[in-house]
Amino acid sequence: MHTLFPWVAQASHVPLTFVSGAGSWLTAEEGKTYLDFSSQLMVTNLGHQHPHVLAGIAAQLQTLSFVQPAHLTPIREKLGERLSRIASGVGDGQGDLGKVFFTTGGAEAIENAIKMARMVTGRQKILTRYRAYHGATTGALTLSGDARRHAIAGSEMPGVIRVEDPYCYRCPWGQTFPTCDRLCISHIERIIDFEGPTSIAAIVMEGASGSSGCIPYPPDYWPALRRLADANGIVLISDEVMSGFCRTGSWFAVHQTGVQPDMIVMAKGLTCGTVPMGAVWVSEQTATFFEDKPLQAGLTYGAHPLGCAAAMACLETYVVEAINARVQRLGPLLRQALHAGLGGHPAVGDIRGKGFLLCIELVKPGTQEPLFSRQMTADERALQQRLAAAFLAAGLIVFMRLHYVFVAPPLVISEADMAHGVSRLVRGICEGLG
Ligand SMILES: Cc1ncc(COP(=O)(O)O)c(C=O)c1O
């Protein structure tokens, strides 16, 4: 009665009340269990209540639960080094590791990444995509080209420029991948030129597209961004808040393209939601810039000891349980199962994504037109609600946005639960859409 819920008109929102969780399952107040098929918001990569993660947090809680972020803790020191090795792509060898700045979530990490990029370059403009989500604070929401930013129209952060997406399912230039001319790349080159290359501080892209619709980048897209950034002194930032920590089968999705960005933004799977935490990894070059200039950034709860303990335990678990290998093996099977169950459905336009970050694009039967328009008519809203209700009736929690249904289970889900989830999802779509 006395809390506000995000993104909805409050009167229409009927929340489920959960009382416990275990692995890929959640139990609601009335005792019904639900399979968590989107890891909440693609957060619980290691499922709910992972014992090693809980033990790590509990141990830290017993010794030191808080110091302010100017102080150091042993767990912060250890985590900083481990994350720097992962993010810099150096592995366990020697090299320029860079440094990590800890925040309390993804949007704050984005805000601090662009702040640092602006300080380092002395430039102001940030280039992003239209179909992208980077968080709900003013700067991060402005970077998010998608319609959620319209809520702050008129008070957006200045200096943001946007490009069209490489949306191959409905290519803005009417071409077909892979025989196209990659107009999605030459378009960015032109915009950088028009805007003035020396005015652009950073390019920010999701490592792999997430809630924007899992729109896959052509394989030469990230390498082209790297080339453009290098040629023009622009900081290249990969937002791995959703795509990081094994979700697509590697620590960070961008590394699968062979590209090393200058900054990596992370959250979600960093602590699997057990303690709110985000981080920005910066390259050695950026870290060196702040050796003799003050880093004008800080958060009371930055580098929180409980967050650091949770993150360290998650990193250990990703390795011990060989989660990347698991996602590489099971991701294609999950996708195949979705194709087998839904490929012939007239309202399923596309099934795409990588690893355990998959999206089903719903369309008006027999067309490529999105099933729900941006303005959402009353009929469309009713259909969307019927679909959501059908998933819940089938005991499945799935994240939906616009005409997208996301399939992103915990990376530890059993194969039996995965098959169960797919069959429930198929049933939900067939019953929900009639
Ligand atoms: C790619 C991406 N960046 C940033 C964010 C914002 O993270 P947070 O909600 O922790 O602020 C999200 C959230 O979903 C995201 O998907």
The ligand as an SDF file (V2000), in Angstrom:
LIG
                    3D

 16 16  0  0  0  0  0  0  0  0999 V2000
   22.3420   -2.6320  -20.5570 C   0  0  0  0  0  0  0  0  0  0  0  0
   21.8910   -1.9970  -19.2750 C   0  0  0  0  0  0  0  0  0  0  0  0
   22.5710   -0.9540  -18.7910 N   0  0  0  0  0  0  0  0  0  0  0  0
   22.2260   -0.3460  -17.6390 C   0  0  0  0  0  0  0  0  0  0  0  0
   21.1240   -0.7800  -16.9300 C   0  0  0  0  0  0  0  0  0  0  0  0
   20.7380   -0.0830  -15.6610 C   0  0  0  0  0  0  0  0  0  0  0  0
   21.0370   -0.8520  -14.5400 O   0  0  0  0  0  0  0  0  0  0  0  0
   20.3410   -0.5560  -13.1370 P   0  0  0  0  0  0  0  0  0  0  0  0
   18.8960   -0.8790  -13.2890 O   0  0  0  0  0  0  0  0  0  0  0  0
   21.0780   -1.4270  -12.1660 O   0  0  0  0  0  0  0  0  0  0  0  0
   20.5430    0.8840  -12.8310 O   0  0  0  0  0  0  0  0  0  0  0  0
   20.3800   -1.8650  -17.3960 C   0  0  0  0  0  0  0  0  0  0  0  0
   19.2090   -2.3490  -16.6650 C   0  0  0  0  0  0  0  0  0  0  0  0
   18.4730   -3.1980  -17.0800 O   0  0  0  0  0  0  0  0  0  0  0  0
   20.7700   -2.4810  -18.6060 C   0  0  0  0  0  0  0  0  0  0  0  0
   20.1000   -3.5230  -19.1180 O   0  0  0  0  0  0  0  0  0  0  0  0
  1  2  1  0
  2  3  1  0
  2 15  2  0
  3  4  2  0
  4  5  1  0
  5  6  1  0
  5 12  2  0
  6  7  1  0
  7  8  1  0
  8  9  2  0
  8 10  1  0
  8 11  1  0
 12 13  1  0
 12 15  1  0
 13 14  2  0
 15 16  1  0
M  END
$$$$
